[in-house]
């Protein structure tokens, strides 16, 4: 003899709560995690941008140094050429 089965009648409101509350809870957690990860990534990108800015500054400094050296060599060559022309 099998035990008698009983079925619970669930109202629409109970069904909506049983499905909706876990759904809203999970959505809130996902939104919070996305926000935290976004904040972490922004911090990482800021650090990377700072590094690239430092590299750009180094390239600018090297370009200025090369221009100064080139100008000095040009002046030396001009002086030698004038000296040779005056002979």
N, C-alpha and C positions, 0 to 999 in steps of 0.2 A: 504494500500500500504506500503510495507516494504522499508526501506532505502537501497540503493544500497551498497553492501559490496565491500570494496576495500582491496586488499591483497598487502602487501609490499614484494617486491622481495629482499631477503637478499643474498648477495654474500657469498661465502665460507669464505672469509677473515673476513667479519663482524661476521659471525657465530663463527669462531674460536676465535675472540676477545671477543665476548659476553660470550662464555663458558670458555675460557682460563684465562682471567684476574681474575674473581672471584675465580677460582680454584687456581691460583698462590697466590693470596692474602691470602686465607684461609690456604694454605700450609705454607706460610711464618709465619703467626700468630701461627700456631700449632708448628712449629719448634722453634720459640722464646719462647713460653710457656714451651715446653719440656726442653729447655736449662735452663730457670729460675728455674723450678722445680728440675732439676738435680743439679743445684748449691745449692739450699736449702737443698736437701737431703744429698749432700756431706758434708755440714756444720753440719747437724744433726749427720751423721755417725761419723764425726770427734769428736764431743762432746761425743758421746757414747763410742767411742774407748778410749778417754781420761779417762772416768770414769772407764772403765774396766782395763786400765793400773794402775789406782790408787788402785783399788781393788786387782789386782795382787801384787802390791807392799806391800799392807797391809798383804796379805797372806804370802808373803816372809818374812816380818818382824816378823810375828807371829811364823813362822817356825823357824827362827833364835833364837827367844826368847825361844821357847820350847826346842830347842837343848841346849842352854846355861843353862837353868834350869835343864834339864836332866843331863848335865855334872856335875853341882854343886851337885845335889843329889847323883850322882854316886860317886863323890869324898868324900862326907860325909859318904856314906855307906862303901866305901873302908877304910876310916880312922877308922870307928868304928869296922870294921871287923879285921883290923890289930891290933887295941887295944885289941880286945877280943882274938885274936890269941897269942898275946904277954903275956897274963896272964897265 
